[in-house]
Amino acid sequence: MSRILITSALPYINGIKHLGTLAGSMLPADVYARFQRARGRETLYICATDEHGTPTELAAAEAGLDPATFCALAHAVQADLGEKFGLRWDHFGRSSSPQNHRLTQRFAQQLWEAGFIEERITQQVYSNADRRFLPDRYVIGTCPHCGYESARGDQCENCTRVLDPADLLHPRSAVSGSTDIEIRDSKHLFLRQSLFADRLRVWIDSKKGEWPLLVTSIALKWLDEGLQDRGITRDLAWGVPVNASEWGPNPDGATPDIEGLAGKVFYVWFDAPIEYIAATAEWADARAVEAGTGPAPDADWERWWRQPEAHDVKYVEFMGKDNVPFHTVGFPCTLMGANERLDAAGRWSVVNTAPWKVVDELKGFNWLDYYGGRFSTSQNRGVFMDQALELLAPDYWRWWIVANAPETSDASFVWEQFQMQVNADLADVLGNFVNRICKFAETRFEGIVPPRGEITALESRLSGDLALRLAELTQHLEDREFRKATTALRQIWVLGNGYLTEAAPWTAIKTDVARAGTVVNIGLNLVALFARLSSPFIPFAAARIADAIGEASPGPWPAPGVGSLGLPDDLEPGRPIHAPEVLFRKVENDQVAEWRARFGGPESA
């Protein structure tokens, strides 16, 4: 595939995100996007804020704002924090955008007219105390499956099972806490997911071995338990309005109940994934406006999402395990359903000559916990993005999170382990290497790159070791194995330190200046190499490293075997260099003590 389309789970608009949100989607997606760009591949990384639903309405009311104003302000905060963390989205959109309104309504109309949406009278929870219908997630009670006492009416966070509010034991309103709730009839639209169960199973089975076991096991669990049709509308004011008056008849010849659906909006789990596509349209429109040509033609964004133009696109999604079911079942049903039609006799037929692209690779993550307990936005437990940036530069956090990515099991943030790892990897290994070779070149070679002389067996061995580790690092990133990738990168940094220690230019210079110059030449070229390889992970430090050896940026990802005997040789002799300021200052014990007191230690979990 020559083009890479990347999406990460949409962060909800309500509240500053914590480190667990970074670990579960946005940061790995950014590392992967930076790596693919460095390899010269056309790459589009799309994300957005998820802005609809009752939590937005309630948060806006609490802030004394209307939902639209609240979302605009909150989006700006999240975009700013993401950029400060080095998240290099190509576009960071909004699910409340006009583009998403149009596309959501378009998909719903196509699904209705194709026979994949039907009307049903449902029993909705109504809170007499709050004088409103309660969306599923705002009914809280005990999960009937695992006994978790704070399960929501749409899904249990503990066992991840999908629920209906009527399933909950001892239900209560999440708004007021009142148990004075009743069930009322309300007409809603349902996506007939059950019709897609066989197709989804074949598709998911084909991904075994390609997708993480976490992802396929969650998806197949949903299918094994019996895929249920899903309500896609809600009794709310804030959201994408149902446009039933524009719909034609379904395959049975029925038209929608326009009066019964009046005032409804689409459920956030229907419109939010569509925002991936809509945000791509937002990106294309923004580029066109910047170029002075006005809104972009559909072809500018459809080339990423619709065949045959998207035949060379590999679509990769990143998300936490709680989002997996909606992206392996719900969103694929929407895309598949828009490509086909179900007639009155139950026969399927292809109606879309430009079918929508479904995900090729899906990287799912477990939880990143805080001392074994959940990071929690609602309970303000753990370190949040704005707080993290008050304490340390973003590269500290980026490195630790990626090196401890919860890929195969839940991971836990512990201050003492964080301190030990960033000090060892970033300060002692990478920072030490860059500092000592650049300072030696400054003091003993007048701050320029000396010429390279005779290559010895030591350099030949280094060349072979570098080639092996570079191949491993490249493959791990291609496979989206982030913990393995950071291990391989650290081993490359260690090779540089080991080479300097063994070659000892500070000793060689006493008797053989030319030999010392060769070692320094190779050492400075290793600095350039380290900047390139580190850039996806720690981009701010990588830029400073590149500047130290006279590079405007870290440069492209290196191809195997480049340079003399496979050794890097990007820096021409005579080029001025300088030793950078300390790249990574060590995290001290008194800092850890202070931060534990502020954010809590094991007792906070």
C-alpha positions as CSV (number, residue, x, y, z in Angstrom):
1,M,0.0,0.0,0.0
2,S,1.4,3.4,-1.0
3,R,-0.9,5.5,1.2
4,I,-1.6,5.2,4.9
5,L,-4.9,6.4,6.5
6,I,-4.8,6.5,10.3
7,T,-7.5,7.2,12.8
8,S,-7.5,7.1,16.6
9,A,-10.4,6.9,18.9
10,L,-12.1,10.3,19.3
11,P,-11.5,11.8,22.7
12,Y,-14.8,12.9,24.3
13,I,-15.2,16.7,24.4
14,N,-16.0,16.7,28.2
15,G,-12.9,17.3,30.3
16,I,-9.1,17.2,30.0
17,K,-7.8,13.8,28.9
18,H,-5.5,11.7,31.1
19,L,-2.4,9.7,30.3
20,G,-4.5,6.6,29.8
21,T,-6.3,8.3,26.9
22,L,-2.9,9.1,25.3
23,A,-1.7,5.5,25.8
24,G,-4.9,3.9,24.4
25,S,-5.1,5.6,21.0
26,M,-3.7,9.0,20.2
27,L,0.0,8.7,21.1
28,P,0.6,5.3,19.4
29,A,-1.2,6.6,16.3
30,D,1.0,9.6,16.3
31,V,4.2,7.5,16.6
32,Y,3.0,5.3,13.7
33,A,2.1,8.3,11.6
34,R,5.4,10.0,12.1
35,F,7.2,6.8,11.2
36,Q,5.2,6.3,8.0
37,R,5.8,10.0,7.0
38,A,9.5,9.5,7.6
39,R,9.5,6.5,5.3
40,G,8.2,8.8,2.6
41,R,4.7,7.4,2.4
42,E,1.7,9.6,1.9
43,T,0.1,9.5,5.3
44,L,-3.1,11.0,6.7
45,Y,-3.7,11.0,10.4
46,I,-7.3,12.0,11.3
47,C,-8.8,12.6,14.7
48,A,-11.5,14.7,16.2
49,T,-13.4,15.5,19.4
50,D,-16.6,13.5,20.0
51,E,-19.1,16.2,20.9
52,H,-22.6,14.9,21.1
53,G,-24.6,13.3,23.9
54,T,-26.0,14.1,27.3
55,P,-22.6,14.6,29.1
56,T,-22.0,17.6,26.8
57,E,-25.4,19.0,27.5
58,L,-24.9,18.7,31.3
59,A,-21.3,20.0,31.3
60,A,-22.4,23.0,29.2
61,A,-25.3,23.8,31.5
62,E,-23.0,23.5,34.5
63,A,-20.6,26.0,32.8
64,G,-23.5,28.3,32.0
65,L,-23.0,27.9,28.2
66,D,-24.9,26.5,25.4
67,P,-23.6,23.2,24.0
68,A,-22.2,24.7,20.8
69,T,-20.2,27.3,22.6
70,F,-19.0,24.8,25.3
71,C,-17.8,22.4,22.6
72,A,-15.9,25.1,20.6
73,L,-14.0,26.2,23.7
74,A,-13.3,22.6,24.9
75,H,-12.2,21.6,21.4
76,A,-9.6,24.5,21.4
77,V,-8.3,23.3,24.7
78,Q,-7.9,19.7,23.6
79,A,-6.3,20.7,20.3
80,D,-3.8,22.9,22.1
81,L,-2.8,20.2,24.6
82,G,-2.5,17.6,21.8
83,E,-0.1,19.9,19.9
84,K,1.9,20.6,23.0
85,F,2.3,16.8,23.4
86,G,3.5,16.6,19.8
87,L,0.4,14.9,18.4
88,R,0.9,15.8,14.7
89,W,-2.6,15.3,13.4
90,D,-3.2,16.2,9.8
91,H,-6.6,17.3,11.0
92,F,-8.2,17.4,14.4
93,G,-11.9,17.8,13.6
94,R,-15.2,18.0,15.4
95,S,-18.1,15.6,15.3
96,S,-20.5,18.6,15.4
97,S,-19.2,19.8,12.1
98,P,-21.5,20.5,9.1
99,Q,-19.6,17.8,7.2
100,N,-20.5,15.2,9.9
101,H,-24.1,16.3,10.0
102,R,-24.4,15.8,6.2
103,L,-22.6,12.5,6.2
104,T,-24.4,11.0,9.2
105,Q,-27.8,12.0,7.6
106,R,-26.6,10.6,4.3
107,F,-25.6,7.2,5.8
108,A,-28.9,7.0,7.7
109,Q,-31.0,7.7,4.6
110,Q,-29.0,5.1,2.6
111,L,-29.4,2.5,5.4
112,W,-33.1,3.1,5.6
113,E,-33.7,2.9,1.9
114,A,-31.5,-0.2,1.7
115,G,-33.6,-2.0,4.4
116,F,-31.1,-2.0,7.2
117,I,-32.8,0.5,9.5
118,E,-36.3,0.0,11.0
119,E,-38.6,1.8,13.4
120,R,-39.4,0.4,16.8
121,I,-41.3,1.5,19.8
122,T,-38.9,1.3,22.7
123,Q,-39.2,1.7,26.4
124,Q,-37.1,4.6,27.5
125,V,-36.0,5.5,31.0
126,Y,-37.6,8.8,32.2
127,S,-36.5,10.5,35.3
128,N,-39.3,12.3,37.1
129,A,-36.8,14.2,39.3
130,D,-34.9,15.4,36.2
131,R,-38.0,15.8,34.0
132,R,-36.2,14.3,31.0
133,F,-35.5,11.0,29.2
134,L,-32.2,9.6,30.3
135,P,-29.8,8.3,27.7
136,D,-28.6,4.8,28.4
137,R,-25.2,5.9,29.8
138,Y,-27.0,8.2,32.3
139,V,-28.8,5.3,34.0
140,I,-26.5,3.7,36.5
141,G,-26.9,0.5,38.4
142,T,-25.5,-2.9,39.2
143,C,-24.3,-5.0,36.2
144,P,-26.4,-8.3,36.1
145,H,-23.4,-10.2,34.7
146,C,-20.4,-9.2,36.9
147,G,-22.0,-7.3,39.8
148,Y,-20.1,-4.1,39.1
149,E,-22.2,-1.5,41.0
150,S,-21.5,1.5,38.7
151,A,-22.4,0.0,35.4
152,R,-23.9,2.4,32.8
153,G,-27.1,1.6,30.9
154,D,-25.2,1.2,27.6
155,Q,-22.1,-0.8,28.7
156,C,-20.4,-2.1,31.8
157,E,-17.0,-0.6,32.0
158,N,-15.8,-3.6,34.1
159,C,-16.8,-6.6,31.9
160,T,-17.3,-4.5,28.7
161,R,-20.7,-6.2,28.0
162,V,-23.3,-4.2,26.2
163,L,-26.3,-3.5,28.3
164,D,-29.8,-2.1,28.1
165,P,-31.0,0.2,31.0
166,A,-33.7,-2.3,31.8
167,D,-31.0,-4.9,32.5
168,L,-29.5,-3.0,35.4
169,L,-30.2,-3.9,39.0
170,H,-31.1,-1.0,41.3
171,P,-31.1,1.6,38.5
172,R,-30.8,5.3,39.3
173,S,-30.3,8.6,37.5
174,A,-26.7,9.6,37.0
175,V,-27.9,13.2,36.8
176,S,-29.6,13.5,40.2
177,G,-29.1,10.1,41.8
178,S,-32.8,9.7,42.0
179,T,-34.4,6.3,41.9
180,D,-37.7,7.9,40.9
181,I,-37.5,6.7,37.3
182,E,-40.1,5.1,35.1
183,I,-40.3,3.5,31.6
184,R,-42.1,5.4,28.8
185,D,-42.7,4.5,25.2
186,S,-40.8,6.3,22.5
187,K,-40.2,5.6,18.8
188,H,-36.7,5.1,17.7
189,L,-34.6,3.9,14.8
190,F,-32.6,0.6,15.0
191,L,-29.7,-0.5,12.9
192,R,-30.3,-4.1,12.0
193,Q,-26.9,-5.3,13.0
194,S,-28.1,-8.9,13.4
195,L,-28.4,-9.2,9.7
196,F,-24.6,-8.6,9.3
197,A,-23.5,-11.3,11.9
198,D,-22.4,-13.9,9.4
199,R,-20.5,-11.3,7.2
200,L,-18.8,-9.8,10.2
201,R,-17.7,-13.2,11.4
202,V,-16.1,-14.1,8.1
203,W,-14.4,-10.7,8.0
204,I,-13.2,-10.9,11.6
205,D,-12.0,-14.5,11.2
206,S,-9.9,-13.3,8.2
207,K,-8.1,-10.9,10.5
208,K,-6.9,-13.5,13.0
209,G,-3.1,-13.3,13.2
210,E,-3.2,-9.8,11.7
211,W,-5.1,-8.0,14.4
212,P,-4.2,-8.4,18.1
213,L,-5.8,-11.2,19.9
214,L,-7.4,-8.7,22.2
215,V,-9.3,-7.2,19.3
216,T,-10.6,-10.4,17.6
217,S,-11.5,-12.0,20.9
218,I,-13.7,-9.0,21.9
219,A,-15.3,-8.8,18.5
220,L,-16.0,-12.5,18.3
221,K,-17.4,-12.5,21.9
222,W,-20.0,-10.0,20.7
223,L,-20.9,-12.3,17.8
224,D,-20.9,-15.5,20.0
225,E,-23.3,-13.9,22.4
226,G,-25.7,-13.0,19.6
227,L,-25.4,-9.7,17.8
228,Q,-28.3,-7.5,18.7
229,D,-29.9,-4.7,16.6
230,R,-28.8,-1.3,18.0
231,G,-30.9,1.8,18.6
232,I,-29.3,4.7,16.8
233,T,-31.5,7.6,17.9
234,R,-32.1,9.4,21.2
235,D,-34.5,11.9,22.8
236,L,-32.0,14.7,23.0
237,A,-31.7,18.3,21.8
238,W,-27.9,18.3,21.1
239,G,-26.8,16.1,18.2
240,V,-27.3,15.4,14.5
241,P,-31.1,15.7,13.8
242,V,-32.9,12.8,12.2
243,N,-33.8,13.9,8.7
244,A,-36.5,11.3,8.1
245,S,-38.6,13.7,6.0
246,E,-36.0,13.4,3.2
247,W,-36.0,9.6,3.1
248,G,-37.6,7.6,0.4
249,P,-39.4,4.3,1.0
250,N,-37.6,1.2,2.3
251,P,-37.6,-2.1,0.3
252,D,-41.1,-2.9,1.8
253,G,-42.4,0.4,0.4
254,A,-42.8,1.9,3.9
255,T,-41.9,5.5,4.6
256,P,-40.7,6.7,8.0
257,D,-42.9,8.1,10.7
258,I,-41.9,11.7,10.4
259,E,-44.0,12.9,13.3
260,G,-42.9,10.0,15.6
261,L,-39.2,10.8,14.9
262,A,-39.5,14.5,15.2
263,G,-37.1,16.0,17.7
264,K,-34.8,13.0,17.7
265,V,-31.1,13.0,17.2
266,F,-28.7,10.3,16.2
267,Y,-27.0,8.4,18.9
268,V,-23.4,9.4,19.5
269,W,-22.2,5.9,18.7
270,F,-23.7,6.2,15.3
271,D,-22.4,9.6,14.3
272,A,-19.0,9.6,16.1
273,P,-17.3,6.9,13.9
274,I,-18.7,8.6,10.7
275,E,-16.7,11.6,11.9
276,Y,-13.6,9.8,10.8
277,I,-14.8,10.3,7.2
278,A,-16.3,13.7,7.9
279,A,-13.0,14.9,9.5
280,T,-11.3,13.9,6.3
281,A,-13.8,16.1,4.4
282,E,-13.1,18.9,6.9
283,W,-9.3,18.5,6.2
284,A,-9.9,18.7,2.4
285,D,-12.1,21.7,2.8
286,A,-9.6,23.5,5.1
287,R,-6.9,22.9,2.5
288,A,-9.0,24.2,-0.3
289,V,-10.0,27.3,1.7
290,E,-6.3,27.9,2.5
291,A,-5.5,27.7,-1.2
292,G,-8.3,30.1,-2.0
293,T,-10.4,27.7,-4.0
294,G,-13.3,27.3,-1.6
295,P,-14.8,24.0,-0.3
296,A,-13.1,20.9,-1.7
297,P,-14.8,18.6,-4.2
298,D,-15.8,15.3,-2.7
299,A,-13.1,13.5,-4.8
300,D,-10.4,15.2,-2.6
301,W,-11.5,13.3,0.5
302,E,-13.3,10.3,-1.1
303,R,-9.9,9.1,-2.6
304,W,-9.1,8.0,1.0
305,W,-12.4,6.3,1.8
306,R,-14.0,5.0,-1.4
307,Q,-13.0,2.4,-3.9
308,P,-11.6,2.3,-6.6
309,E,-9.6,5.5,-5.7
310,A,-8.8,4.1,-2.3
311,H,-7.4,0.8,-3.6
312,D,-3.9,1.7,-2.5
313,V,-4.9,2.9,1.0
314,K,-4.1,0.9,4.1
315,Y,-6.6,2.0,6.8
316,V,-5.3,1.6,10.4
317,E,-7.3,2.3,13.5
318,F,-6.0,2.8,17.1
319,M,-8.2,2.5,20.1
320,G,-8.7,1.2,23.7
321,K,-10.5,-2.0,24.3
322,D,-13.7,-0.4,25.3
323,N,-14.1,1.1,21.8
324,V,-13.3,-2.2,20.0
325,P,-16.9,-3.5,19.8
326,F,-18.2,-0.3,18.1
327,H,-15.4,-0.4,15.5
328,T,-15.5,-4.1,14.7
329,V,-19.3,-4.3,14.6
330,G,-21.2,-1.1,14.6
331,F,-19.2,1.1,12.2
332,P,-18.5,-1.8,9.8
333,C,-22.3,-2.5,9.7
334,T,-22.9,1.2,8.7
335,L,-20.2,1.0,5.9
336,M,-21.3,-2.4,4.6
337,G,-24.9,-1.5,4.8
338,A,-24.3,1.6,2.7
339,N,-22.7,-0.5,0.0
340,E,-25.6,-3.0,-0.3
341,R,-29.4,-3.4,-0.3
342,L,-31.8,-5.8,1.2
343,D,-35.0,-6.3,-0.9
344,A,-38.4,-7.3,0.5
345,A,-37.6,-10.9,0.0
346,G,-34.4,-10.7,2.1
347,R,-32.1,-10.9,-0.9
348,W,-28.8,-8.9,-0.8
349,S,-27.5,-6.9,-3.8
350,V,-24.7,-4.5,-4.4
351,V,-25.9,-1.0,-5.0
352,N,-22.8,1.1,-4.4
353,T,-20.2,1.1,-7.3
354,A,-17.8,3.1,-5.1
355,P,-18.0,1.1,-1.8
356,W,-16.8,2.6,1.5
357,K,-13.5,1.3,2.8
358,V,-13.5,-0.7,6.1
359,V,-10.5,-0.9,8.4
360,D,-7.6,-3.0,7.3
361,E,-5.6,-3.0,10.6
362,L,-7.0,-2.4,14.0
363,K,-4.6,-1.9,17.0
364,G,-6.4,-2.3,20.3
365,F,-5.0,-1.5,23.7
366,N,-5.7,-2.6,27.2
367,W,-6.0,-0.1,30.1
368,L,-3.2,2.1,31.5
369,D,-3.9,2.2,35.2
370,Y,-2.7,4.5,37.9
371,Y,-1.1,2.3,40.7
372,G,-3.5,-0.5,39.7
373,G,-6.6,1.7,39.7
374,R,-8.3,3.4,36.8
375,F,-7.3,6.9,35.6
376,S,-10.6,8.6,35.9
377,T,-11.8,11.9,34.3
378,S,-14.9,12.0,36.4
379,Q,-13.1,11.2,39.7
380,N,-10.0,13.3,38.8
381,R,-7.7,10.4,39.7
382,G,-4.3,10.2,38.1
383,V,-2.2,12.6,35.9
384,F,-4.0,14.6,33.2
385,M,-2.4,16.1,30.1
386,D,-2.3,19.6,31.3
387,Q,-0.9,18.6,34.7
388,A,1.8,16.4,33.1
389,L,3.1,19.3,31.0
390,E,3.4,21.4,34.2
391,L,5.8,18.8,35.6
392,L,8.0,17.7,32.7
393,A,8.6,18.2,29.0
394,P,6.3,16.1,26.7
395,D,9.1,13.7,25.6
396,Y,9.4,12.2,29.0
397,W,5.8,11.2,28.9
398,R,5.8,10.1,25.3
399,W,8.7,7.8,25.9
400,W,7.4,6.2,29.0
401,I,3.9,5.7,27.7
402,V,5.0,4.1,24.4
403,A,7.7,2.0,26.2
404,N,4.9,0.7,28.5
405,A,2.1,0.6,26.0
406,P,-0.7,-1.8,27.4
407,E,-0.6,-4.0,24.3
408,T,-1.0,-7.5,25.8
409,S,-2.3,-6.7,29.2
410,D,-3.2,-3.7,31.4
411,A,-0.2,-1.6,32.4
412,S,0.2,0.6,35.5
413,F,1.7,4.0,36.0
414,V,3.9,4.1,39.1
415,W,6.0,7.2,39.9
416,E,9.0,5.3,41.0
417,Q,9.1,3.1,37.9
418,F,8.5,6.1,35.7
419,Q,11.5,7.9,37.4
420,M,13.8,4.9,37.0
421,Q,12.9,4.3,33.3
422,V,13.2,7.8,32.0
423,N,16.4,8.4,33.9
424,A,18.0,5.2,32.6
425,D,16.8,5.4,29.0
426,L,16.6,9.1,28.2
427,A,19.2,10.7,30.6
428,D,21.8,7.9,31.0
429,V,21.8,6.3,27.6
430,L,20.6,8.8,24.9
431,G,21.3,12.1,26.6
432,N,24.7,10.9,27.8
433,F,25.8,9.7,24.4
434,V,24.8,12.9,22.5
435,N,26.3,15.1,25.2
436,R,29.7,13.4,25.5
437,I,30.4,13.0,21.8
438,C,29.4,16.5,20.9
439,K,31.3,18.1,23.8
440,F,34.4,16.1,22.8
441,A,34.1,17.3,19.3
442,E,33.7,20.9,20.5
443,T,36.8,20.8,22.8
444,R,39.2,18.6,20.8
445,F,38.1,19.1,17.1
446,E,37.1,22.8,17.1
447,G,33.4,22.0,16.9
448,I,33.5,20.5,13.4
449,V,33.0,17.1,12.0
450,P,36.5,15.5,11.5
451,P,37.3,13.4,8.5
452,R,36.7,9.6,8.6
453,G,39.8,7.5,8.3
454,E,40.5,3.8,8.3
455,I,37.6,1.5,9.4
456,T,38.6,-1.3,11.8
457,A,36.9,-4.5,13.0
458,L,35.3,-2.5,15.7
459,E,33.4,-0.4,13.2
460,S,32.6,-3.4,11.1
461,R,31.0,-5.1,14.1
462,L,29.1,-1.9,15.0
463,S,27.8,-1.8,11.4
464,G,26.4,-5.4,11.6
465,D,24.8,-4.7,15.0
466,L,23.2,-1.5,13.8
467,A,21.8,-3.2,10.7
468,L,20.3,-5.9,12.8
469,R,18.7,-3.5,15.3
470,L,17.5,-1.1,12.6
471,A,15.8,-3.9,10.8
472,E,14.1,-5.0,14.0
473,L,13.0,-1.5,14.9
474,T,11.6,-0.9,11.4
475,Q,9.7,-4.1,11.4
476,H,8.3,-3.6,14.9
477,L,7.0,-0.2,13.9
478,E,5.5,-1.6,10.7
479,D,3.8,-4.2,12.9
480,R,2.7,-1.6,15.4
481,E,4.5,-3.4,18.2
482,F,5.4,-0.3,20.2
483,R,7.0,-1.9,23.3
484,K,9.3,-4.0,21.2
485,A,10.1,-0.9,19.1
486,T,11.2,1.1,22.1
487,T,13.4,-1.8,23.2
488,A,15.0,-2.0,19.8
489,L,15.6,1.7,19.8
490,R,17.2,1.7,23.2
491,Q,19.5,-1.1,22.1
492,I,20.6,1.1,19.2
493,W,21.4,3.9,21.7
494,V,23.3,1.4,23.8
495,L,25.4,0.4,20.8
496,G,26.5,4.0,20.4
497,N,27.6,4.2,24.0
498,G,29.3,0.9,23.8
499,Y,31.2,1.9,20.7
500,L,32.4,5.1,22.3
501,T,33.5,3.3,25.5
502,E,35.4,0.7,23.5
503,A,36.9,3.1,20.9
504,A,37.8,5.6,23.6
505,P,38.6,8.7,21.4
506,W,39.8,10.6,24.5
507,T,42.6,8.0,24.8
508,A,43.3,7.6,21.1
509,I,43.8,11.3,20.6
510,K,46.9,11.2,22.8
511,T,48.7,9.1,20.2
512,D,46.6,8.9,17.0
513,V,44.6,12.0,16.2
514,A,43.4,10.5,12.9
515,R,42.0,7.5,14.7
516,A,40.3,9.7,17.3
517,G,38.9,11.8,14.4
518,T,37.4,8.7,12.8
519,V,35.7,7.7,16.0
520,V,34.3,11.2,16.5
521,N,33.1,11.2,12.9
522,I,31.2,8.0,13.4
523,G,29.9,9.1,16.7
524,L,28.5,12.3,15.3
525,N,26.9,10.4,12.4
526,L,25.4,8.2,15.1
527,V,23.9,11.3,16.6
528,A,22.3,12.1,13.3
529,L,21.0,8.5,13.1
530,F,19.6,8.6,16.6
531,A,17.8,11.9,15.8
532,R,16.1,10.2,12.8
533,L,15.2,7.0,14.7
534,S,14.0,8.8,17.8
535,S,11.8,11.4,16.0
536,P,8.6,9.4,16.0
537,F,8.9,8.7,19.7
538,I,10.5,11.9,21.2
539,P,10.1,14.5,18.4
540,F,11.1,17.6,20.5
541,A,14.4,16.1,21.7
542,A,15.1,14.6,18.2
543,A,14.8,18.1,16.7
544,R,17.2,19.5,19.3
545,I,19.6,16.6,18.6
546,A,19.4,17.3,14.8
547,D,20.1,21.0,15.4
548,A,23.2,20.2,17.4
549,I,24.8,18.5,14.3
550,G,23.6,21.2,11.9
551,E,20.4,19.6,10.6
552,A,17.2,21.6,10.1
553,S,15.2,18.5,11.0
554,P,15.9,14.8,11.9
555,G,15.5,13.8,8.2
556,P,13.9,10.7,6.6
557,W,13.9,7.2,8.0
558,P,17.2,5.5,7.1
559,A,17.3,2.7,4.5
560,P,19.3,-0.4,5.5
561,G,22.9,-0.5,4.4
562,V,23.3,3.2,3.8
563,G,26.9,4.5,4.2
564,S,30.3,3.0,4.4
565,L,30.0,-0.6,5.6
566,G,26.5,0.2,6.6
567,L,27.6,3.0,8.9
568,P,25.8,6.3,8.7
569,D,27.7,9.0,6.9
570,D,25.3,11.9,6.4
571,L,27.6,14.6,7.9
572,E,30.3,16.0,5.7
573,P,33.7,16.7,7.3
574,G,34.1,20.3,8.3
575,R,30.5,20.8,9.2
576,P,30.1,22.9,12.4
577,I,28.4,21.2,15.4
578,H,27.7,22.1,18.9
579,A,26.8,20.4,22.2
580,P,23.1,20.9,23.0
581,E,21.9,21.9,26.5
582,V,21.1,18.9,28.7
583,L,18.5,16.9,26.8
584,F,17.0,15.2,29.8
585,R,17.5,16.2,33.3
586,K,17.0,13.3,35.7
587,V,13.8,13.1,37.7
588,E,14.9,13.4,41.4
589,N,13.6,11.6,44.5
590,D,12.2,14.8,46.0
591,Q,10.2,15.5,42.8
592,V,8.7,12.0,43.0
593,A,7.8,12.5,46.6
594,E,6.2,15.8,45.8
595,W,4.2,14.3,42.9
596,R,3.0,11.4,44.9
597,A,1.8,13.7,47.5
598,R,-0.1,15.7,44.9
599,F,-1.5,12.9,42.8
600,G,-1.5,10.1,45.2
601,G,0.4,6.8,45.4
602,P,-0.9,3.2,45.8
603,E,-3.5,4.4,48.3
604,S,-5.2,6.5,45.6
605,A,-6.3,3.4,43.7
